[in-house]
Amino acid sequence: QAEDGIRDLVRSRGLGDVYKRQDMLFWRSAEHSGRSSLVTVMITNLVSYRHLSFVKNFFEQELPGVHALHQRSYTMGTAELALEYSGQVAGIAEDLAHRRFPGFRLEPTNVTATRLDLRAVLD
C-alpha cells in the first residue's frame, strides 16, 4: 500500500489460477504428510491373468506406501488398477523399470502425479 492510501495496482490472476495453485499445494502436502492418494495404473500387453497376479502381489506385498489395491478391470490383456498410495508415482515407475517378473517385465510408458501406464514385455 502506498503512503497516500491508494493501493498499488495488483493484477488479478483469476480464479482458475487460484484453484490450480490450491490443487498443487494439496497434492504436495498429501505426498509429504503420508496421506494416500488414488493412483490409476493401466497395464497393457499382459499375456495372462497369471502375469497380473504377479504384479498385484508386488503392489500389495513389496511396494512400500501402498495402503490398498483395487482391481477395476481386466479385459483382453489390459488391466486397470487403483492404488491407494502415499508417495510419488515416479518412484513406482523407477522401481518397476528395473524389476523382473517371471517371464516378463513392465516398461513405464506414461507417468503423471495420479496415473501410471505400463506395458508388459516378454523376456
Secondary structure, DSSP 8 states (H G I E B T S, - for coil): --TTS---------HHHHHHHHHHHHHHHHHHHT--EEEEEEEE----HHHHHHHHHIIIIISTTEEEEEEEEEETTEEEEEEEE-S-HHHHHHHHHT-EETTEEEEEEEE-SSEEEEEEEE-
